[in-house]
Amino acid sequence: MIVMGGIIGSGIFINSYVVARQVHTPFLILGAWLAGGVIALMGAFIYAELADRYPDVGGQYAYLREAYHPSIAFIYGWALLLVVQTGGMAAVAVTFSHYFLEITRAPLSGRAVAALALGSLTIVNCLGVRAGSSVQNALMTLKIVAIAALVGCGIFFIGAPHRISGPVLDEPVSLSLLTAIGAAMTPVMFAYGGWQTASFVAGEMREPRRDLARGLLIGVCGVVLLYLAVNFAYLYALGPSGLAATATPASSVMRLAFGERGAALIALGIAISTLGFLSQGMLTAPRVYFTMAKDGLFFRSVAWLHPRTRVPALAIGLQGVLAVVIAVSGKYEQILNYVVSVDFIWFGLTAASLFIFRSRTDNHEINSTGDVSINLIGKHFRVPGHPVTTGLFVAACALTVLGTVYKYPQNSAIGLVIVVTGIPAYFFWRWWGRR
């Protein structure tokens, strides 16, 4: 539930129309979502092996620290706190406020609703891991029900469905077609991001080597199936041209099925989905700031554990406050672009760390035929197809970063400048810790 909750936010309800505007046949549209799922699954394999090697609190932060240098890990945590996690949560909180107000017509501003949602989930997760995970499980279950209802309505309750079959390509293979496919992959990759945050709570799992690997693989596979089913329903109900023509495909499908009542129901589903994503972020990411503080590279108080709940309450509170500040001051599109340009830098670096860890591993861990085994039950987990699959994932991350920076240079620059400020911040905290 934590893995799936970290992936499924609002993207699957919105981003499909962006894909359909870039590529125009059912084969290419579904192919883009399948390709994104394959890339996400490769990433999940990589993180599963990393979790097996370093089942520590902090997850990705610990991998970067052990593979490269504490400074790289610190800059990652700095970016996570100031850009990636808080910015992503702020963007999703803004989306939640939009649908919440559409449903309730409450006499509140969107910024106030976003702030209240973030504040409430901050308090819940300060009550303990069990409280936070229980809320996460409940919201994720409701989210799956909403997606299943959307798929069912799109397939079985549409009066005049469209044919899914048709030509594979609508134009000859050319540079323009390849460019269009690349542009279609950007919103797909964003929609699939988030599975890595499950690694942040590895140190609080009973058996992280076994359970985190299983959770990553089962969770990502589940999301791939859900995403393909949703996009099939979109195409079946709206057709490729109809999907490209609406910025709210989920609402359009439900409106065709049940009128305005259907649109209101899916708005409720989207609100629950975004709230579940926020809950997952509050549960997982503060463990990184906690680990930074334990390493002497952040405020010592952030490493404080509540004596009863045993959670890093100050780290959770700090993230919640910063997310609220960004939510009430920024715009959704601006936040989204600078988050993506930074997030995939760390995906690529973390995946590349596996090459370093493998180079430190004795050859006896690989069997005599040279094959790498997959074992979800035994002691060790190994990425299938390494180094090819790992290299492909790193290349996909690099292309995503370059594409986002090229298309949105100003917004991307905001995130990259914040990352660079982490360099002097690291030297300051290292000096401060030696006092």
C-alpha positions in Angstrom: 0.0 0.0 0.0 2.9 2.4 0.8 4.5 1.7 -2.6 1.3 2.1 -4.6 0.2 5.1 -2.5 3.5 6.8 -3.4 2.9 6.4 -7.1 -0.8 6.9 -7.6 -1.7 10.6 -7.0 -3.6 12.7 -9.5 -1.5 11.9 -12.6 -3.5 9.0 -13.9 -6.7 11.0 -13.8 -5.2 13.9 -15.8 -1.9 13.2 -17.6 -3.4 10.8 -20.2 -4.7 13.6 -22.3 -1.1 15.0 -22.6 0.1 11.7 -23.9 -2.8 11.5 -26.4 -1.9 15.0 -27.8 1.6 13.8 -28.5 0.9 10.3 -30.0 -2.4 9.6 -31.7 -3.0 5.8 -32.0 -4.2 3.4 -29.3 -1.1 1.3 -29.8 1.3 4.2 -29.2 -0.8 5.6 -26.2 -1.0 2.3 -24.4 2.6 1.5 -25.5 3.8 4.7 -23.8 2.1 3.7 -20.5 3.5 0.2 -20.8 7.0 1.5 -21.5 6.8 3.7 -18.5 5.7 0.8 -16.4 8.6 -1.3 -17.6 11.0 1.5 -16.7 9.4 1.9 -13.2 9.7 -1.9 -12.7 13.4 -1.8 -13.6 13.8 0.9 -11.0 11.8 -1.1 -8.5 14.2 -4.1 -9.1 17.2 -1.8 -8.4 15.8 -0.3 -5.2 14.8 -3.8 -4.0 18.4 -4.9 -4.3 19.6 -1.7 -2.6 17.2 -2.3 0.2 18.5 -5.8 0.6 22.1 -4.4 0.9 21.3 -1.5 3.2 18.0 -1.9 5.1 18.5 1.3 7.0 16.2 4.2 8.0 16.6 6.8 5.3 16.6 4.5 2.3 17.8 6.4 -0.7 19.8 8.8 1.5 21.7 5.8 2.9 22.4 4.3 -0.5 23.9 7.6 -1.8 25.9 8.1 1.4 27.4 4.6 1.2 28.0 4.6 -2.5 29.4 8.1 -3.1 30.0 10.5 -0.1 28.0 12.0 2.8 28.0 15.3 0.9 26.0 13.7 -2.0 23.5 12.2 0.4 23.1 15.5 2.2 22.4 17.4 -1.0 19.8 14.8 -1.9 18.2 15.2 1.5 18.4 19.0 1.1 16.7 18.8 -2.3 14.1 16.4 -0.9 13.2 18.8 1.9 13.1 22.0 -0.2 12.1 20.8 -3.7 11.2 17.2 -4.4 9.1 16.0 -1.5 7.6 19.2 -0.2 7.1 20.6 -3.7 5.5 17.4 -4.9 3.2 17.3 -1.9 2.3 21.0 -2.3 1.4 20.4 -6.0 -0.9 17.5 -5.1 -2.4 19.4 -2.1 -3.4 22.2 -4.6 -5.1 19.5 -6.8 -6.8 18.1 -3.7 -8.2 21.5 -2.8 -9.6 22.0 -6.3 -11.6 18.8 -6.2 -12.6 19.1 -2.5 -14.1 22.5 -3.2 -15.8 21.3 -6.3 -17.5 18.6 -4.3 -18.3 20.5 -1.1 -18.7 24.1 -2.2 -17.1 25.0 1.2 -16.6 28.7 1.8 -12.8 28.4 1.9 -10.0 29.3 -0.4 -8.0 26.7 -2.3 -4.9 27.6 -0.4 -6.6 27.2 3.0 -7.9 23.8 2.0 -4.4 22.7 0.9 -2.9 24.0 4.1 -5.5 22.2 6.3 -5.0 18.9 4.5 -1.3 19.0 4.9 -1.6 20.1 8.5 -4.0 17.3 9.4 -1.9 14.6 7.9 1.2 16.0 9.6 -0.6 15.6 13.0 -1.8 12.0 12.1 1.7 10.8 11.3 3.1 12.4 14.4 0.9 9.9 16.3 3.0 7.0 15.3 3.9 4.6 12.4 0.8 2.5 13.0 -1.6 5.4 12.9 0.0 6.8 9.7 0.1 3.4 8.0 -3.5 2.7 8.9 -4.6 5.9 7.4 -2.5 5.2 4.3 -3.9 1.7 3.9 -7.5 3.0 4.2 -7.0 5.8 1.6 -5.2 3.4 -0.8 -8.0 0.9 -0.6 -10.5 3.7 -1.4 -8.2 4.9 -4.2 -8.2 1.4 -5.8 -12.0 1.2 -5.5 -12.3 4.6 -7.3 -10.0 3.5 -10.1 -11.8 0.2 -10.5 -15.1 2.0 -10.7 -13.7 4.4 -13.4 -12.4 1.4 -15.5 -15.7 -0.5 -15.1 -17.8 2.6 -16.1 -15.6 3.3 -19.0 -15.9 -0.2 -20.4 -19.4 -1.3 -19.5 -21.6 1.8 -19.2 -20.7 3.8 -22.4 -23.4 3.8 -25.0 -21.2 4.3 -28.1 -17.7 3.0 -27.4 -14.8 3.5 -29.8 -12.7 0.7 -31.4 -9.3 0.1 -29.8 -8.0 -1.6 -32.9 -6.5 0.5 -35.7 -3.2 1.4 -37.4 -0.1 1.0 -35.2 1.3 4.4 -36.5 -0.5 7.4 -37.9 2.7 8.6 -39.7 5.9 7.1 -41.1 8.8 6.5 -38.7 10.8 9.7 -38.5 12.6 12.1 -36.2 9.3 14.0 -35.5 7.6 10.7 -34.4 10.4 9.8 -32.1 10.3 13.3 -30.6 6.6 13.0 -30.1 7.1 9.6 -28.3 9.7 11.2 -26.1 7.4 14.1 -25.2 4.6 11.6 -24.4 6.9 9.8 -22.0 7.5 12.8 -19.7 4.0 12.9 -18.2 4.0 9.1 -18.1 7.3 9.0 -16.1 6.0 11.6 -13.7 2.8 9.5 -13.1 4.9 6.4 -12.3 7.3 8.2 -9.9 7.1 7.8 -6.2 7.8 4.1 -5.5 11.2 4.9 -4.2 9.8 6.6 -1.1 8.9 3.2 0.4 12.6 2.7 1.1 12.7 5.6 3.6 10.9 3.4 6.2 13.0 0.3 5.7 14.6 0.6 9.1 11.2 0.5 10.8 10.1 -2.7 9.0 10.3 -6.1 10.8 12.0 -7.8 7.9 13.0 -5.1 5.4 15.2 -7.4 3.2 12.3 -9.6 2.4 9.2 -7.3 2.8 10.5 -4.2 1.0 11.7 -6.1 -2.0 8.3 -7.9 -2.2 6.4 -4.6 -1.6 8.3 -2.8 -4.4 7.8 -5.4 -7.0 4.1 -6.3 -6.2 3.2 -2.6 -5.7 4.8 -1.4 -9.0 3.2 -4.4 -11.0 -0.1 -3.5 -9.5 0.1 0.1 -10.5 1.2 -0.9 -14.1 -2.0 -3.0 -14.4 -4.2 -0.2 -13.0 -2.7 2.4 -15.3 -3.1 0.2 -18.4 -6.7 -0.6 -17.5 -7.5 3.1 -16.9 -6.0 4.2 -20.3 -7.8 1.3 -22.0 -11.1 2.6 -20.5 -10.3 6.1 -21.7 -9.6 5.0 -25.2 -12.7 2.7 -25.3 -15.0 5.5 -24.1 -13.5 8.6 -25.7 -11.2 7.4 -28.6 -7.8 8.8 -29.2 -9.1 12.2 -30.5 -11.6 12.5 -27.7 -9.0 11.7 -25.1 -6.7 14.4 -26.6 -9.5 16.9 -26.6 -10.3 16.9 -22.8 -8.0 18.0 -20.0 -10.1 16.0 -17.5 -10.5 12.5 -19.1 -11.7 10.8 -15.9 -14.5 13.3 -15.5 -15.4 13.0 -19.2 -15.7 9.2 -19.0 -17.9 9.3 -15.9 -20.0 12.1 -17.4 -20.7 9.9 -20.4 -21.6 7.0 -18.2 -23.8 8.7 -15.5 -24.0 12.4 -16.3 -23.0 15.1 -13.8 -23.5 12.7 -10.9 -20.8 10.5 -12.4 -18.5 13.5 -12.7 -19.1 14.4 -9.1 -18.3 10.8 -8.0 -15.0 10.7 -9.8 -14.1 14.1 -8.4 -14.5 12.5 -5.0 -12.3 9.6 -6.1 -9.6 12.0 -7.3 -9.7 13.9 -4.0 -9.2 10.6 -2.1 -6.4 9.7 -4.4 -4.5 12.9 -3.8 -5.1 12.7 -0.1 -3.7 9.2 -0.1 -0.5 10.4 -1.9 -0.1 13.2 0.7 -0.5 10.7 3.5 2.2 8.5 2.1 4.6 11.4 1.8 4.0 12.4 5.4 4.7 8.8 6.5 7.9 8.2 4.6 10.1 11.1 3.7 10.7 12.6 7.2 12.9 9.6 7.9 15.5 11.0 5.6 15.7 14.3 7.5 15.9 12.3 10.7 18.9 10.3 9.4 20.6 13.5 8.2 20.3 14.9 11.7 21.6 11.7 13.2 24.6 12.0 10.9 25.3 15.5 12.3 24.4 17.2 9.1 21.2 18.9 10.2 19.6 20.4 13.2 20.1 17.9 16.1 16.6 18.4 17.2 15.3 16.9 14.0 16.7 13.5 15.1 14.4 13.6 18.2 12.0 10.7 18.6 8.8 11.1 20.4 9.1 9.0 23.6 5.8 7.3 23.2 5.1 7.0 19.5 8.8 6.6 18.6 8.4 8.7 15.4 10.6 11.7 14.3 7.9 14.1 15.1 10.0 17.3 14.5 11.1 16.0 11.1 7.5 15.3 10.2 6.4 18.7 11.4 9.2 20.5 9.5 8.2 18.8 6.2 4.6 19.7 6.8 5.3 23.4 7.5 7.5 23.7 4.3 4.9 22.0 2.2 2.2 24.4 3.4 4.5 27.4 2.6 5.0 26.1 -1.0 1.4 25.2 -1.4 0.1 28.7 -0.5 2.8 30.6 -2.5 3.3 28.6 -5.7 1.4 27.5 -8.8 0.8 23.8 -9.7 2.5 23.9 -13.1 5.6 25.8 -11.8 6.0 23.4 -8.8 5.5 20.4 -11.0 8.2 21.3 -13.5 11.0 22.1 -11.0 10.2 18.9 -9.0 10.5 16.7 -12.1 13.8 18.2 -13.2 15.4 17.5 -9.9 13.7 14.2 -8.9 15.1 12.2 -11.8 18.6 13.3 -11.1 18.5 11.4 -7.9 16.8 8.4 -9.5 19.6 8.1 -11.9 22.4 8.6 -9.3 20.8 6.1 -6.9 20.4 3.5 -9.6 24.1 4.1 -10.7 25.2 3.4 -7.2 24.3 -0.3 -7.8 27.3 -0.5 -10.1 29.5 0.7 -7.2 28.0 -1.7 -4.8 28.3 -4.6 -7.2 32.0 -3.8 -7.8 32.6 -4.2 -4.0 30.8 -7.6 -4.0 32.8 -10.9 -4.0 32.3 -12.9 -7.2 31.0 -15.9 -5.2 27.6 -14.1 -4.9 27.1 -14.9 -8.6 26.7 -18.5 -9.5 29.1 -20.4 -11.7 27.1 -19.9 -14.9 27.3 -16.1 -14.5 23.5 -15.8 -14.1 22.0 -13.4 -11.5 19.3 -15.1 -9.5 16.1 -13.6 -8.3 15.1 -14.7 -4.8 12.2 -13.0 -3.0 12.2 -15.5 -0.1 15.9 -16.3 0.5 18.6 -14.1 1.9 19.6 -12.1 -1.1 17.9 -10.2 -3.9 19.6 -9.4 -7.2 18.4 -7.3 -10.1 17.7 -9.5 -13.2 19.5 -8.4 -16.4 22.1 -6.2 -14.6 24.0 -4.3 -15.9 21.9 -3.8 -19.0 18.6 -3.1 -17.2 20.3 -0.9 -14.7 22.0 1.1 -17.4 18.8 1.5 -19.4 17.1 2.9 -16.3 19.9 5.4 -15.7 19.7 6.5 -19.3 15.9 6.9 -19.1 16.3 9.1 -16.0 18.9 11.3 -17.8 16.6 11.7 -20.8 13.7 12.7 -18.6 15.9 15.4 -16.9 17.2 16.8 -20.1 13.8 16.8 -21.7 12.2 18.7 -18.8 15.0 21.2 -18.6 14.8 21.8 -22.4 11.0 22.3 -22.4 10.7 24.2 -19.1 14.1 26.0 -18.5 12.9 28.7 -16.2 11.0 26.5 -13.8 13.7 23.8 -13.9 16.3 26.4 -13.0 14.4 27.1 -9.7 14.9 23.5 -8.6 18.5 23.2 -9.8 19.5 26.4 -8.0 18.1 25.1 -4.8 20.0 21.9 -5.2 23.3 23.9 -5.8 22.7 25.8 -2.5 23.0 22.4 -0.8 26.8 22.5 -1.4 27.6 25.4 1.0 24.9 24.1 3.4 26.7 20.8 3.7 30.0 22.5 4.6 28.2 24.7 7.1 26.5 21.7 8.8 29.8 19.7 8.8 31.5 22.7 10.5 28.6 23.1 12.9 28.7 19.4 13.9 32.3 19.6 14.9 31.8 22.5 17.3 
